[in-house]
């Protein structure tokens, strides 16, 4: 669903790959969950 090759996903699983914001966003969309939330200070 993410159009990623097996070697890249293997790096994710081993923890040897840094995710980009775009990749995190795609994973969130596919899984339907929030993985990353940017904290903001109250105004």
DSSP file (Angstrom, degrees, kcal/mol; ACC not computed):
  #  RESIDUE AA STRUCTURE BP1 BP2  ACC     N-H-->O    O-->H-N    N-H-->O    O-->H-N    TCO  KAPPA ALPHA  PHI   PSI    X-CA   Y-CA   Z-CA
    1    1 A X              0   0    0      0, 0.0    29,-0.0     0, 0.0     0, 0.0   0.000 360.0 360.0 360.0 -23.5    0.0    0.0    0.0
    2    2 A X        -     0   0    0      2,-0.1     3,-0.1    28,-0.0    25,-0.0   0.505 360.0-129.0 -96.7  -5.4    3.0    2.3    0.5
    3    3 A X        +     0   0    0      1,-0.2     2,-0.3     0, 0.0     0, 0.0   0.893  58.7 144.2  56.1  42.4    4.8    1.3   -2.7
    4    4 A X        -     0   0    0      2,-0.0    -1,-0.2     1,-0.0    -2,-0.1  -0.852  50.0-116.1-108.5 147.1    8.0    0.7   -0.7
    5    5 A X    >>  -     0   0    0     -2,-0.3     4,-1.8    -3,-0.1     3,-0.5  -0.419  26.6-109.4 -82.4 162.1   10.4   -2.1   -1.5
    6    6 A X  H 3> S+     0   0    0      1,-0.2     4,-2.2     2,-0.2     5,-0.1   0.827 115.1  57.4 -59.4 -36.3   11.1   -5.0    0.8
    7    7 A X  H 3> S+     0   0    0      2,-0.2     4,-1.6     1,-0.2    -1,-0.2   0.876 106.4  49.1 -66.4 -36.5   14.7   -3.8    1.6
    8    8 A X  H <> S+     0   0    0     -3,-0.5     4,-1.8     2,-0.2    -1,-0.2   0.921 111.5  48.3 -68.4 -42.5   13.4   -0.4    2.8
    9    9 A X  H  X S+     0   0    0     -4,-1.8     4,-2.3     1,-0.2    -2,-0.2   0.869 107.5  56.8 -65.6 -35.3   10.8   -2.0    5.1
   10   10 A X  H  X S+     0   0    0     -4,-2.2     4,-1.8     1,-0.2    -1,-0.2   0.889 105.3  51.2 -60.9 -40.1   13.4   -4.4    6.4
   11   11 A X  H  X>S+     0   0    0     -4,-1.6     5,-2.1     2,-0.2     4,-1.1   0.884 108.3  52.3 -63.6 -38.9   15.5   -1.3    7.5
   12   12 A X  H ><5S+     0   0    0     -4,-1.8     3,-0.5     1,-0.2    -2,-0.2   0.935 110.1  48.0 -59.9 -45.8   12.4    0.1    9.2
   13   13 A X  H 3<5S+     0   0    0     -4,-2.3    -1,-0.2     1,-0.2    -2,-0.2   0.816 112.4  48.1 -68.5 -31.4   12.0   -3.1   11.1
   14   14 A X  H 3<5S-     0   0    0     -4,-1.8    -1,-0.2    -5,-0.2    -2,-0.2   0.635 110.3-121.5 -81.4 -15.0   15.7   -3.3   12.2
   15   15 A X  T <<5S+     0   0    0     -4,-1.1    -3,-0.2    -3,-0.5    -2,-0.1   0.741  79.9 118.2  80.5  23.2   15.6    0.3   13.3
   16   16 A X      < +     0   0    0     -5,-2.1     2,-0.4    -6,-0.2    -4,-0.2   0.149  57.1  75.7-107.0  18.6   18.4    1.4   10.9
   17   17 A X  S    S-     0   0    0     -6,-0.5     2,-0.5    -5,-0.2    -2,-0.0  -0.994  70.3-138.3-133.7 134.1   16.4    3.9    8.9
   18   18 A X        -     0   0    0     -2,-0.4     2,-0.2     1,-0.0    -6,-0.1  -0.808  26.3-132.1 -90.6 128.3   15.3    7.4    9.8
   19   19 A X        -     0   0    0     -2,-0.5     2,-0.2    -7,-0.1     3,-0.0  -0.535  11.9-137.4 -79.2 142.6   11.7    8.1    8.8
   20   20 A X     >  -     0   0    0     -2,-0.2     4,-2.4     1,-0.1     5,-0.2  -0.575  26.4-111.8 -87.6 162.3   10.8   11.3    6.9
   21   21 A X  H  > S+     0   0    0      1,-0.2     4,-2.5    -2,-0.2     5,-0.2   0.887 119.8  55.4 -59.9 -38.7    7.7   13.2    7.9
   22   22 A X  H  > S+     0   0    0      2,-0.2     4,-2.2     1,-0.2    -1,-0.2   0.917 108.2  47.0 -61.6 -43.7    6.2   12.2    4.5
   23   23 A X  H  > S+     0   0    0      2,-0.2     4,-2.5     1,-0.2    -2,-0.2   0.917 111.7  50.3 -65.2 -43.3    6.7    8.5    5.2
   24   24 A X  H  X S+     0   0    0     -4,-2.4     4,-2.5     1,-0.2    -2,-0.2   0.915 110.5  50.7 -59.8 -42.8    5.3    8.8    8.7
   25   25 A X  H  X S+     0   0    0     -4,-2.5     4,-2.2     2,-0.2    -1,-0.2   0.903 109.8  49.5 -62.2 -42.4    2.3   10.6    7.2
   26   26 A X  H  X S+     0   0    0     -4,-2.2     4,-2.3     2,-0.2    -2,-0.2   0.909 111.3  49.1 -64.0 -41.7    1.8    7.8    4.6
   27   27 A X  H  X S+     0   0    0     -4,-2.5     4,-2.7     1,-0.2     5,-0.3   0.916 110.0  51.9 -63.9 -42.7    2.0    5.1    7.3
   28   28 A X  H  X>S+     0   0    0     -4,-2.5     4,-2.2     1,-0.2     5,-1.1   0.923 110.6  48.5 -57.9 -45.0   -0.5    7.0    9.5
   29   29 A X  H  <5S+     0   0    0     -4,-2.2    -2,-0.2     2,-0.2    -1,-0.2   0.906 113.5  45.9 -63.7 -42.8   -3.0    7.2    6.5
   30   30 A X  H  <5S+     0   0    0     -4,-2.3    -2,-0.2     1,-0.2    -1,-0.2   0.914 120.8  38.1 -67.1 -43.1   -2.6    3.5    5.7
   31   31 A X  H  <5S-     0   0    0     -4,-2.7    -2,-0.2    -5,-0.2    -1,-0.2   0.716 100.8-131.7 -82.1 -21.0   -3.0    2.4    9.3
   32   32 A X  T  <5 +     0   0    0     -4,-2.2     2,-0.3     1,-0.3    -3,-0.2   0.818  68.7 110.4  72.5  30.6   -5.6    4.9   10.3
   33   33 A X  S   <S-     0   0    0     -5,-1.1     2,-0.6    -6,-0.2    -1,-0.3  -0.922  72.2-113.4-133.1 159.4   -3.7    5.9   13.4
   34   34 A X        +     0   0    0     -2,-0.3     3,-0.1     1,-0.2    -9,-0.1  -0.846  34.0 168.3 -93.7 120.7   -1.8    8.9   14.7
   35   35 A X        +     0   0    0     -2,-0.6     2,-0.4     1,-0.3    -1,-0.2   0.698  66.1  34.3-100.1 -26.6    1.9    8.1   15.1
   36   36 A X        -     0   0    0    -12,-0.1     2,-0.4     2,-0.0    -1,-0.3  -0.994  58.7-176.2-137.9 131.4    3.3   11.5   15.6
   37   37 A X        -     0   0    0     -2,-0.4     2,-0.7    -3,-0.1    -3,-0.0  -0.996  20.8-139.3-128.5 130.4    1.9   14.6   17.2
   38   38 A X        -     0   0    0     -2,-0.4     2,-0.2     1,-0.0    -2,-0.0  -0.784  22.9-135.7 -90.1 119.6    3.6   18.0   17.3
   39   39 A X        -     0   0    0     -2,-0.7     2,-0.4     1,-0.0    -1,-0.0  -0.521  21.8-168.4 -75.7 138.9    3.2   19.6   20.7
   40   40 A X        -     0   0    0     -2,-0.2     2,-0.3     0, 0.0     3,-0.1  -0.944  21.4-118.4-125.6 150.2    2.3   23.3   20.8
   41   41 A X        -     0   0    0     -2,-0.4     0, 0.0     1,-0.1     0, 0.0  -0.613  41.4 -96.7 -83.0 145.8    2.3   25.7   23.6
   42   42 A X              0   0    0     -2,-0.3    -1,-0.1     1,-0.2     0, 0.0  -0.319 360.0 360.0 -60.1 145.1   -1.0   27.3   24.6
   43   43 A X              0   0    0     -3,-0.1    -1,-0.2     0, 0.0    -2,-0.0   0.469 360.0 360.0 -73.6 360.0   -1.4   30.7   23.1
